[in-house]
């Protein structure tokens, strides 16, 4: 899905329609007599004008050709019937749902929740909890049973029994027997909202009131409250844990200890990270990681070590995580960001959180004022008689006789909603319905919820009509999604499966895919020149690299490091001035390090095999296919450009 999002982002950059008003529109061009208008072309061009870096794309003639190419591909997708695919329909529906969320918001309530969340983010709470499980849709008797159980536990704690002991004995959280209910430190947005509320409103050292979440009933004990540690930037050197089949299970630990000794000998952390760290994503940057906060990484051990370092430049001792052995260096500590800096992020989190219920309630009130709706009270009275006490036990079934299912039970503006829709709603909701009695009162309550749901549905169905920008974005996403499926079918899959075509393309372009000169070599490095001299002497006597390392390094001091690999000309790992010829080089110095290189084999420049350049070649083949494909589409479809209108557009846009 990530590749699809990236593709659609590029596609929408070419064809995104901005929410701008135009004075008039004329037919700019047609594809098989289907018209495309000047207003769309102008909006697209204006929107993208400041975004494109390629000056050629600002040329209106070239841009029109690009735009027509885009529309040709969309037409081809419709011709192939890709719009009828179920996967396409599902994804389009999912996208619309996501986009529509922006229109189901209440700015005032959202601002209040942002401020509350930000204030809570200033602290980290260390808490323990006891959980008694009960489904949020459980029967009243089961809910009461669970409540009485948690109430009894709380009473025992109030009378003096230890919270931790009762958590281990009675909590229905599976981890409680091991951790006695301890949740560690957390801050806002890490727990469900009702739980968070209890955590941040209960004083330190006290036990919370009983709270209900979707998991069941909880009580919390607040063990500690500390300021948020903020974020930290560190560099690290990592040696991966050995695999079970590796003969030397101590190799990783021994290597990290050797590196630590070299750091203590005064060698630079960053250089050692570049040479030896097995975290490929950070090694080339001297081991520097992106900044992170508590709970953001998968290793609590790593986080605690990182945050324990006090001053920039401090370096930890080697330690082990579930990933491997590490040495960590503190680069910088970052305090909690300002409210203004965090606002967009907090708003996104609120939308995914139970806090959003407050926003929903506010929206419902607005929709009741926005739309005219009429309750059909007589029809509702008739329906109430069909609901029996079986509803309380979730055994009620929608009747098939005794009512007119097509009769209107609710009208919103000009939309009439049938009785059957309400009865189906009742049947689906009976498991989660409140145990309100008598039954007619319960039906009235459920009807009010049904009205709110239908108002939401009506509002959602009319977003395209009420908000032009919503309509524009949906139209372009619809086409962009089709285009992705088309490209996958016509270009990307073909480039991967068309072996003969790829081989022919390789033969025609293989001179563009060349190896530079390469060597199989071993690089020896040390801060001590005499150690490199000893290594060269041992090499001349036939010693192997590992024998040299074992001889020159001691238990306490790492004098030499060795790197054996295949290196291409220009590789930054090679010492400066390395000669591409078999034999042992003379000693060179770069910064604090002395180097010697033993070259065992030299491989000349040459053409890469198809397998050696398959990835890059496949991408080039895709581009080749697409370029020729657009020309074929121009032959398949009848494209007619109104040049007079285009000249007018060019004048207006210039």
matplotlib code that plots the C-alpha trace (Angstrom):
import matplotlib.pyplot as plt

x = [0.0, 2.9, 3.9, 0.3, 0.2, 3.5, 2.2, -1.1, 0.7, 2.7, -0.4, -2.4, 0.5, -0.1, -3.8, -5.0, -7.9, -7.6, -10.6, -10.6, -13.3, -13.1, -15.2, -16.1, -15.2, -14.9, -14.1, -10.3, -10.0, -12.0, -11.1, -13.6, -16.0, -15.8, -15.1, -12.4, -12.7, -10.5, -11.4, -10.0, -6.8, -6.2, -6.8, -4.4, -1.7, -2.0, -1.9, 1.2, 3.1, 5.1, 5.5, 7.3, 11.0, 11.4, 11.0, 9.9, 6.7, 5.8, 5.7, 2.0, 2.4, 4.3, 1.9, -1.1, 0.5, 1.1, -2.4, -3.8, -1.6, -3.0, -6.6, -5.8, -4.7, -7.8, -9.9, -8.1, -8.7, -12.5, -12.4, -10.9, -13.6, -11.1, -13.7, -15.8, -13.1, -14.1, -10.7, -10.8, -14.3, -13.3, -10.2, -12.1, -14.7, -12.0, -10.3, -13.6, -14.2, -10.8, -11.2, -14.7, -13.4, -12.1, -15.7, -16.9, -15.0, -15.8, -13.0, -13.9, -14.1, -11.0, -9.0, -10.0, -8.9, -5.6, -4.9, -5.8, -3.7, -0.7, -0.9, -0.9, 2.1, 4.2, 4.1, 4.7, 2.7, 3.9, 0.9, -0.3, -3.8, -6.3, -8.6, -11.9, -12.9, -16.4, -17.5, -18.8, -22.0, -22.3, -25.6, -26.6, -26.2, -22.6, -21.8, -23.1, -21.1, -17.9, -18.6, -19.2, -16.0, -13.8, -15.7, -14.9, -11.2, -11.0, -12.6, -10.0, -7.3, -8.8, -8.9, -5.1, -4.4, -1.6, -2.6, 0.3, -0.7, -4.3, -3.3, -1.2, -4.1, -7.2, -6.5, -7.7, -4.9, -2.8, 0.5, -0.5, 0.8, 4.3, 4.3, 1.7, -0.2, 2.8, 2.3, 5.6, 5.6, 3.3, 1.9, -1.1, -2.4, -0.8, -3.9, -7.6, -9.2, -11.2, -8.1, -5.9, -8.4, -8.2, -4.4, -4.1, -6.7, -5.7, -3.1, 0.2, 0.1, -3.7, -6.0, -8.5, -12.2, -13.6, -13.5, -15.1, -13.3, -14.2, -12.1, -13.9, -13.6, -10.3, -8.8, -5.4, -2.7, -0.5, 3.0, 4.9, 4.6, 7.6, 8.2, 8.2, 11.7, 11.1, 13.1, 16.7, 19.1, 21.9, 24.3, 25.0, 27.2, 25.4, 26.6, 23.8, 23.1, 24.5, 22.2, 21.5, 23.5, 26.6, 29.6, 30.9, 28.1, 30.3, 31.5, 29.1, 29.9, 33.7, 33.4, 31.5, 33.9, 36.9, 35.2, 34.6, 38.2, 39.2, 36.8, 38.5, 41.9, 40.8, 39.5, 36.5, 33.0, 31.7, 34.6, 34.1, 30.4, 31.0, 33.5, 31.8, 28.2, 25.8, 22.8, 23.1, 20.6, 22.7, 26.3, 27.1, 25.9, 28.3, 25.6, 23.2, 19.5, 16.4, 15.3, 12.8, 10.8, 9.9, 8.1, 8.8, 11.4, 11.0, 13.6, 13.0, 16.6, 17.9, 15.7, 16.7, 20.4, 19.9, 18.0, 20.4, 23.3, 23.5, 25.8, 26.3, 29.2, 28.7, 29.1, 27.5, 29.2, 28.3, 24.9, 22.6, 19.1, 16.9, 18.4, 22.1, 24.9, 25.1, 27.3, 25.3, 26.6, 24.4, 24.2, 21.4, 18.4, 15.2, 12.6, 8.9, 8.0, 5.7, 2.0, 2.2, 4.7, 2.7, -0.7, -1.1, 0.1, -2.2, -5.2, -4.5, -4.2, -7.5, -9.2, -8.2, -8.9, -12.0, -11.8, -13.4, -16.8, -17.0, -16.6, -19.3, -21.7, -21.1, -21.6, -24.9, -26.2, -25.2, -26.8, -30.1, -30.1, -28.8, -31.3, -35.1, -36.2, -39.6, -40.3, -43.3, -44.7, -47.7, -45.6, -43.1, -46.0, -47.0, -43.5, -43.1, -45.8, -43.7, -40.8, -41.0, -39.1, -37.0, -35.0, -33.5, -32.0, -30.9, -33.3, -35.7, -36.0, -37.3, -41.0, -42.2, -45.8, -48.1, -46.5, -45.7, -42.0, -42.0, -43.8, -41.8, -40.6, -38.3, -37.8, -34.6, -35.1, -36.5, -35.1, -37.6, -36.4, -38.4, -39.6, -37.5, -34.3, -35.3, -36.2, -32.9, -31.1, -33.0, -32.1, -28.4, -28.2, -30.0, -26.8, -25.4, -28.7, -29.2, -31.5, -34.1, -37.6, -40.4, -39.9, -41.6, -39.1, -36.3, -37.6, -37.9, -34.2, -33.1, -35.1, -33.3, -29.9, -31.3, -32.1, -28.6, -27.1, -29.4, -28.5, -24.8, -25.5, -27.4, -24.6, -22.0, -23.9, -24.1, -20.5, -19.7, -22.7, -22.0, -18.2, -16.8, -13.2, -14.3, -15.8, -12.7, -10.4, -12.6, -12.8, -9.0, -8.4, -10.9, -9.0, -5.6, -6.5, -7.7, -4.5, -2.4, -4.3, -3.9, -0.1, 0.3, -1.6, -0.1, 3.4, 4.7, 3.6, 4.6, 8.1, 8.5, 7.1, 8.1, 11.4, 12.0, 11.3, 13.5, 16.4, 16.1, 16.0, 19.1, 21.0, 20.1, 21.2, 23.8, 26.6, 24.9, 25.2, 28.9, 31.0, 33.9, 37.1, 36.7, 39.0, 38.7, 40.7, 41.3, 41.8, 43.8, 43.3, 44.9, 45.8, 49.3, 51.7, 53.8, 50.8, 50.2, 53.9, 53.6, 50.5, 52.3, 55.2, 52.9, 51.1, 54.4, 55.0, 51.6, 49.5, 45.7, 43.8, 42.2, 45.6, 46.9, 44.0, 44.3, 48.1, 48.1, 45.0, 45.0, 42.2, 42.4, 43.6, 42.3, 45.2, 43.9, 40.7, 40.1, 37.6, 37.4, 35.1, 34.7, 35.2, 34.3, 36.4, 35.2, 34.0, 34.4, 35.5, 38.8, 41.8, 42.7, 45.2, 44.4, 46.0, 43.9, 46.6, 47.3, 49.6, 50.0, 50.0, 52.3, 51.1, 48.9, 47.5, 44.1, 43.3, 44.3, 44.2, 46.9, 45.9, 47.2, 45.4, 46.0, 44.5, 43.8, 42.0, 41.4, 38.3, 38.4, 35.7, 33.0, 29.3, 27.0, 25.1, 21.3, 21.0, 23.5, 21.6, 18.0, 16.5, 17.7, 17.1, 13.5, 12.8, 14.3, 12.3, 9.1, 9.9, 10.6, 7.2, 5.3, 6.8, 5.8, 2.5, 1.2, 1.9, -0.1, -3.0, -3.1, -3.6, -6.2, -8.3, -9.4, -7.9, -9.1, -7.6, -9.4, -6.4, -8.2, -9.4, -6.0, -4.4, -6.9, -6.0, -2.3, -2.9, -4.9, -2.4, 0.6]
y = [0.0, 2.4, 2.2, 3.0, 6.0, 7.3, 6.8, 8.5, 11.4, 11.9, 11.4, 13.9, 16.4, 16.2, 16.3, 17.7, 20.1, 23.1, 24.7, 27.8, 29.6, 30.3, 32.8, 30.4, 27.2, 25.9, 22.6, 22.4, 18.9, 15.8, 12.1, 10.0, 13.0, 13.2, 16.8, 18.1, 21.8, 24.8, 25.4, 22.0, 22.5, 26.0, 25.0, 22.0, 24.2, 27.0, 24.6, 22.8, 25.8, 26.4, 22.8, 21.5, 21.8, 20.9, 24.1, 22.2, 21.2, 24.9, 25.1, 25.1, 23.1, 20.3, 20.5, 20.0, 17.0, 15.6, 16.4, 14.7, 11.7, 11.4, 11.6, 9.0, 6.5, 7.1, 6.5, 3.3, 2.2, 2.8, 1.0, -2.1, -1.9, -1.5, 0.7, -2.4, -4.2, -4.9, -4.1, -0.7, 0.0, -1.0, 1.2, 4.2, 3.8, 3.6, 6.7, 8.6, 7.6, 8.9, 12.2, 12.7, 12.6, 16.2, 17.3, 15.6, 17.9, 20.6, 23.2, 24.4, 21.0, 19.9, 22.9, 22.0, 18.4, 19.5, 21.8, 19.0, 16.4, 18.8, 19.6, 16.0, 15.3, 17.4, 14.4, 10.7, 8.6, 5.4, 3.3, -0.2, -1.4, -4.2, -5.3, -7.3, -8.2, -7.5, -7.0, -3.5, -5.2, -7.7, -8.5, -6.3, -9.2, -9.9, -6.2, -6.0, -9.1, -7.6, -4.3, -5.9, -7.9, -4.8, -2.9, -5.6, -5.5, -1.8, -2.0, -4.5, -2.2, 0.8, -1.4, -2.0, -5.0, -4.5, -3.4, -5.4, -8.6, -8.3, -7.5, -10.7, -12.8, -11.3, -9.1, -10.5, -8.8, -11.8, -10.1, -9.2, -12.4, -11.5, -7.7, -7.3, -4.9, -2.6, -0.6, 1.3, 5.0, 6.4, 9.7, 11.0, 9.1, 5.9, 4.4, 4.5, 7.8, 6.9, 5.1, 8.1, 10.4, 8.4, 8.3, 12.0, 13.0, 10.6, 12.0, 10.2, 7.4, 7.0, 4.5, 5.7, 5.4, 2.5, 3.2, 1.5, 1.1, -1.1, -3.9, -3.9, -2.3, -1.0, 0.6, 2.3, 3.0, 6.0, 5.1, 8.1, 11.2, 12.7, 15.4, 14.0, 13.1, 14.7, 13.3, 12.4, 12.1, 9.4, 7.6, 4.0, 1.1, -2.2, -5.7, -8.0, -11.0, -14.3, -16.7, -20.0, -21.9, -19.6, -21.5, -18.6, -17.4, -15.0, -13.2, -10.2, -9.6, -9.9, -7.5, -4.8, -5.1, -4.6, -1.5, -0.1, -0.6, 1.4, 4.2, 4.3, 4.3, 7.6, 6.5, 8.4, 7.0, 8.1, 6.5, 3.2, 3.3, 3.8, 0.9, -1.7, -0.9, -3.5, -1.1, -0.2, 2.6, 4.6, 3.4, 5.7, 8.7, 7.8, 5.8, 8.8, 7.8, 9.9, 11.4, 9.4, 9.6, 7.2, 4.1, 4.9, 2.3, -1.5, -1.8, -0.3, -1.2, 0.9, 3.9, 3.8, 3.7, 6.6, 8.8, 8.0, 9.8, 13.3, 15.4, 15.6, 13.3, 10.8, 7.2, 4.1, 0.9, -2.0, -3.5, -6.1, -5.7, -8.1, -7.0, -7.1, -5.5, -1.7, 1.3, 4.6, 8.1, 11.1, 13.7, 16.0, 16.1, 17.7, 19.1, 18.6, 20.6, 23.7, 23.5, 25.2, 22.7, 19.7, 20.9, 19.0, 15.8, 16.1, 16.7, 13.5, 11.6, 13.0, 11.8, 8.3, 8.4, 7.9, 11.7, 12.0, 11.0, 14.6, 15.9, 13.5, 14.7, 18.3, 17.4, 15.7, 18.8, 20.9, 18.5, 18.6, 22.3, 22.2, 19.9, 19.8, 16.4, 15.0, 12.1, 9.9, 9.5, 7.4, 4.9, 4.8, 4.0, 1.1, -0.2, 0.0, -2.6, -5.1, -4.9, -7.5, -8.1, -10.6, -7.5, -7.3, -10.8, -10.2, -12.8, -10.4, -10.9, -8.5, -9.4, -10.2, -9.3, -6.8, -3.6, -1.8, -2.0, 0.5, 3.2, 6.3, 6.5, 9.5, 12.3, 14.3, 17.2, 15.4, 11.9, 9.4, 6.6, 3.4, 1.6, -1.5, 0.5, 1.3, -2.3, -3.5, -1.0, -2.2, -5.8, -5.0, -2.8, -5.0, -6.5, -3.0, -1.4, 0.1, -1.9, 0.9, -0.1, -0.1, -1.2, 1.8, 4.1, 1.9, 2.2, 6.0, 6.1, 3.9, 6.0, 9.1, 7.4, 6.2, 9.8, 10.9, 8.1, 8.9, 12.6, 11.7, 9.5, 12.3, 14.7, 12.3, 11.5, 15.2, 16.2, 16.4, 18.8, 21.0, 21.2, 21.6, 21.0, 17.6, 16.7, 17.8, 15.7, 12.6, 12.9, 13.1, 10.3, 8.2, 8.7, 8.3, 5.0, 3.7, 4.9, 3.0, -0.2, 0.4, 1.0, -2.1, -4.1, -2.6, -1.6, -2.7, -6.3, -6.6, -5.3, -8.0, -10.9, -10.1, -12.0, -11.9, -8.1, -7.4, -9.5, -7.7, -4.3, -5.4, -6.3, -2.9, -1.0, -3.2, -0.7, 1.6, -0.9, -1.3, -2.4, -0.2, -2.0, -4.2, -5.9, -8.7, -7.3, -7.2, -3.7, -3.5, -0.4, 0.9, 4.0, 2.6, 2.4, -0.3, -2.6, -2.2, -2.9, -6.1, -7.1, -6.6, -8.6, -11.5, -11.3, -11.8, -14.9, -16.3, -15.5, -15.4, -12.2, -13.8, -15.1, -11.6, -10.2, -12.9, -12.2, -8.4, -7.9, -8.7, -9.2, -5.6, -3.7, -3.8, -2.8, -3.7, -4.1, -6.1, -5.7, -8.3, -7.7, -7.0, -3.3, -1.3, 1.6, 4.7, 2.8, 5.2, 2.4, 1.9, 3.9, 6.8, 5.9, 2.2, 0.6, -1.9, -4.5, -7.8, -7.6, -5.7, -2.0, 0.3, 2.0, 5.1, 7.4, 9.2, 11.3, 9.2, 5.9, 3.9, 1.6, -1.3, -3.2, -6.7, -7.2, -10.9, -10.4, -7.6, -7.7, -5.4, -3.0, -4.8, -5.1, -6.2, -9.4, -9.1, -10.5, -8.0, -5.0, -6.5, -4.0, -0.8, -2.3, -3.2, 0.4, 1.6, -0.9, 0.4, 3.9, 2.8, 0.9, 3.9, 6.3, 4.1, 3.2, 6.8, 7.0, 3.8, 5.3, 8.4, 6.0, 4.0, 7.0, 9.9, 13.1, 16.5, 19.7, 23.0, 25.1, 28.4, 27.8, 26.7, 29.9, 31.8, 29.8, 30.4, 34.1, 34.1, 31.9, 34.0]
z = [0.0, 0.6, -3.1, -4.1, -1.8, -3.2, -6.8, -6.0, -4.5, -7.7, -9.8, -7.8, -8.1, -11.9, -11.7, -8.4, -8.7, -6.4, -4.8, -7.0, -8.8, -12.5, -14.5, -17.4, -19.0, -22.5, -24.1, -24.4, -25.9, -26.3, -26.1, -28.1, -28.0, -24.1, -23.3, -20.9, -19.9, -19.6, -15.9, -14.9, -16.9, -15.6, -11.9, -12.3, -13.9, -11.3, -8.4, -9.7, -11.0, -7.8, -7.0, -10.1, -10.2, -13.8, -15.8, -18.9, -17.0, -16.8, -20.6, -21.4, -24.6, -22.8, -19.9, -22.1, -23.6, -20.1, -19.1, -22.2, -21.5, -18.0, -19.2, -22.0, -19.3, -17.3, -20.3, -21.0, -17.4, -17.8, -21.2, -19.5, -16.8, -13.9, -12.2, -11.6, -9.7, -6.1, -4.7, -6.4, -5.1, -1.5, -1.6, -3.0, -0.3, 2.3, 1.0, 0.9, 4.5, 5.5, 3.6, 5.0, 8.6, 8.1, 7.7, 10.9, 13.2, 15.8, 16.0, 19.5, 21.1, 19.2, 20.5, 24.1, 23.6, 22.1, 25.1, 27.5, 25.7, 25.5, 29.2, 30.1, 27.8, 30.2, 32.6, 32.7, 35.0, 36.6, 37.5, 38.4, 37.6, 38.3, 35.6, 35.7, 32.2, 30.9, 27.3, 26.6, 25.2, 28.1, 29.6, 32.6, 35.1, 33.8, 34.0, 37.6, 38.5, 37.2, 38.9, 42.3, 41.9, 41.3, 44.0, 46.5, 45.5, 45.9, 49.4, 50.4, 49.3, 51.1, 54.3, 54.0, 51.7, 49.2, 45.8, 44.2, 45.9, 44.9, 41.3, 41.1, 42.6, 41.1, 38.1, 34.8, 32.9, 31.7, 32.6, 36.1, 37.7, 36.5, 36.9, 39.7, 37.5, 36.9, 33.7, 33.8, 32.8, 30.2, 29.1, 27.3, 24.2, 25.3, 27.1, 26.3, 27.2, 30.3, 31.7, 30.9, 32.6, 35.8, 35.6, 35.3, 37.9, 40.7, 43.1, 43.5, 46.0, 45.8, 44.2, 41.6, 41.6, 39.6, 35.8, 32.9, 29.5, 26.5, 28.2, 31.5, 35.0, 36.3, 39.4, 39.3, 41.8, 40.9, 42.0, 40.6, 38.5, 36.8, 34.1, 30.6, 29.5, 26.1, 23.2, 22.8, 19.8, 20.2, 18.0, 18.5, 17.3, 17.0, 16.5, 15.7, 18.0, 16.6, 14.8, 16.5, 13.9, 14.2, 15.6, 17.7, 19.9, 21.7, 18.6, 18.9, 22.5, 21.9, 18.9, 20.8, 23.7, 21.3, 19.9, 23.4, 24.2, 21.1, 22.1, 25.5, 23.7, 22.2, 18.8, 17.4, 18.0, 14.6, 12.6, 14.5, 13.8, 10.1, 10.0, 12.2, 13.1, 11.7, 11.8, 8.1, 8.3, 10.7, 10.2, 7.3, 9.5, 12.3, 14.0, 14.5, 15.0, 14.6, 17.9, 19.9, 23.1, 25.9, 24.6, 21.0, 20.4, 20.7, 23.4, 26.8, 27.7, 24.9, 25.8, 29.5, 28.7, 26.2, 28.6, 31.4, 29.6, 31.0, 28.8, 25.1, 24.2, 27.1, 26.0, 27.6, 28.4, 26.0, 26.7, 25.2, 23.8, 22.0, 18.8, 19.6, 21.5, 21.6, 22.6, 22.8, 22.6, 23.6, 20.9, 22.2, 24.6, 23.3, 25.7, 25.0, 21.9, 22.1, 21.7, 18.4, 17.1, 18.2, 17.2, 13.9, 15.5, 18.5, 16.3, 14.3, 17.6, 18.9, 15.7, 16.4, 20.1, 22.3, 22.8, 19.5, 21.1, 22.3, 18.8, 17.6, 20.2, 19.2, 15.5, 16.2, 17.8, 14.8, 12.3, 14.2, 13.7, 10.1, 8.5, 8.6, 9.8, 10.7, 13.1, 12.1, 15.6, 14.6, 12.7, 15.7, 18.0, 15.8, 15.7, 19.5, 19.8, 17.8, 20.2, 23.0, 26.2, 24.3, 23.3, 26.8, 26.3, 22.7, 21.5, 19.6, 15.9, 13.3, 12.6, 9.1, 9.4, 11.2, 9.8, 6.5, 6.1, 3.3, 5.3, 6.1, 9.7, 9.3, 6.8, 6.4, 4.0, 1.0, 1.9, 3.2, 5.4, 5.6, 8.7, 7.7, 8.1, 11.7, 12.5, 11.1, 13.2, 16.3, 15.6, 15.2, 18.3, 20.8, 22.2, 23.1, 24.0, 27.5, 29.8, 29.8, 30.9, 29.9, 26.3, 24.7, 26.5, 25.2, 21.7, 22.0, 23.1, 20.3, 17.8, 18.8, 18.2, 14.9, 13.9, 14.8, 12.7, 9.7, 10.0, 9.8, 6.8, 5.0, 5.8, 4.5, 1.3, 0.5, 1.1, -2.6, -3.0, 0.0, -0.3, -3.9, -2.7, -1.4, -4.8, -6.6, -4.5, -4.7, -8.5, -8.8, -6.3, -8.2, -11.4, -9.7, -8.1, -11.5, -13.0, -10.4, -11.2, -14.9, -14.6, -12.5, -15.1, -18.3, -17.2, -13.9, -14.0, -17.6, -16.9, -14.2, -16.2, -19.7, -19.6, -23.3, -23.5, -20.6, -22.1, -25.4, -23.5, -21.6, -24.8, -26.3, -23.2, -21.4, -22.2, -19.7, -16.9, -16.1, -13.2, -12.2, -11.4, -8.3, -5.9, -3.3, -0.4, 3.3, 4.9, 8.2, 10.3, 13.5, 15.3, 15.9, 12.9, 14.4, 14.6, 10.8, 10.2, 12.3, 10.3, 7.0, 8.2, 9.3, 5.9, 4.1, 6.2, 5.1, 8.1, 7.7, 8.7, 11.7, 12.9, 12.7, 14.7, 17.4, 17.7, 17.8, 19.9, 23.6, 26.1, 27.2, 24.1, 20.5, 18.4, 14.9, 13.1, 9.9, 7.1, 4.3, 1.3, -2.4, -3.1, -6.2, -7.3, -5.5, -2.4, 0.6, 2.8, 0.8, 2.2, 0.0, -2.7, -2.7, -5.8, -7.7, -8.1, -6.4, -3.4, -0.1, -0.1, 1.7, 4.9, 4.5, 7.1, 7.1, 10.2, 13.3, 11.4, 9.7, 6.9, 4.9, 2.2, 0.9, -2.5, -3.4, -6.7, -9.2, -11.5, -14.5, -15.6, -17.4, -18.3, -15.5, -16.1, -16.3, -12.8, -11.4, -12.7, -12.8, -10.3, -12.0, -15.5, -14.6, -13.6, -16.8, -18.8, -17.0, -18.1, -21.7, -21.8, -20.5, -23.0, -25.9, -24.3, -24.3, -28.1, -28.6, -26.6, -28.8, -31.8, -29.9, -28.8, -30.9, -29.3, -30.6, -29.2, -29.7, -30.6, -30.6, -27.1, -26.0, -27.3, -25.2, -22.2, -22.7, -22.9, -19.6, -17.8, -18.9]

ax = plt.figure().add_subplot(projection="3d")
ax.plot(x, y, z, "-o")
ax.set_aspect("equal")
plt.show()
